[in-house]
């Protein structure tokens, strides 16, 4: 577990908040967090069953009040993983939790031996600050084959495709 460090000058403190792998006990809160943030159009809907099934792939920011942020590392192929459902409760945005969750997902992708990590996002800036590059959507055919071809916004998507090259796969 990693203790969250709050940037100097932050308006709020987040004592007791840790970034950690999600457990089955977190599934309902992760699902609720994702569902509450669908209105903005920045997250894809996820069913509770899907979250429960994939909860081991999530990292959460959790504190005394429960889960206040989450992100998932999903395998798209043997060489490409994707950051999905990266979100922080609105009251805690701007305090570095999203960045810390993203860094944890990058570390997990490296540890799992993925040479490439991608994300599709409306807000590329946090990813670019972490070292991702904006690329044309067709440069991530694994994502298109997995999700995009069935999306109602396919070929009309306003998201950025971002990619981070992590190096050679671990054997």
C-alpha positions, 0 to 999 in steps of 0.5 A: 500500500502507498500512503497518498502524499498531498501536494503542498498548498492543497486545500484539503488533506487526505489523511489515511487515504491509501492507493491499493489493489481493490478487493471484492469488498470494494466492488459495490463502491467502485461500481457506484463511483463509475455509475455516478460519473457516467453523466459527464460522458467521460466513462463507459458504463459498467455493470455491477457484475462486470465490476465484481468479475474484474475487481482484482484488476482495479486499484482504489484510493480508499480512506476512512470514508471508503473508496474515493477513486479507482482505475482498472488495468485491463488486458487487451492482448499479450502486448497491450493493456488499457487504463479504464474507469479512472475516476476520483470523487469530485470533492477530492479532484485536484489533489493528486489522487488521479495521478497516483492511481495512474502511476500505480496502474503504470507500475502494475502494467510494467510488473505484468510485462506489458510493453504498451499501455493505452487509454482512451480519454476526453482529458489527455493532459494527465496522461501526457504529463505521465509520459503518454503520447497522443496517437491516432485511434487506429494505432491501437487496433486491440482497443478497436477490436475489443470495444470500439467497433460496437460503440455507437460513437465508433468513427465519431469518437471525441476521445483521445487515444494515448499510448505509453511505451513501457519497453520490452515484455518481461519473459 
